[in-house]
């Protein structure tokens, strides 16, 4: 298992930044999302 090195500060989960499509992991790979959403809504 690899670890994420990027995340967005716009949204967090359990106090950690959420990783989105295109963010990178320690091993150098890049995340590819299969989620069909066109936007992300963040609650205040």
N, C-alpha and C positions, 0 to 999 in steps of 0.2 A: 504494500500500500504506500502511496506517495502522499506528500503533504502539500497543501496549497500555499503559495507565497503571495498571491494577490487576492483582493476582495474589494467590494465597494463600500464606502463609508456611508452611502445613502441609506442602506438597509443592513440590519444586523439580525442574527439568529443566535440565541443563547449568549449574547454579548460579543459575538465575533462577526466580522464583516462577511457578507454573502458573496460567494464567488459566482461570476457570471460568464457567459460565453466569451471565449477569447482570453480569459485569465490563465495564468501559468502555474505550474506545479514545480516543486523543488527539482524534479528529474528533468525539467525542461519541456515537458509536454504541455499542450495547450488544450483547455477545455472546449468541447464542442457541444452545444446545447441541442437537445431534441425537442425542447418545449416549444409549442406553437404560439406562445403568447407574443403579442406585438408591443406590449408596454408593461411596466411594473408600477403598481400603486403602493405607496408607503404611508402607513398610518402615522399621524403626528405623535 
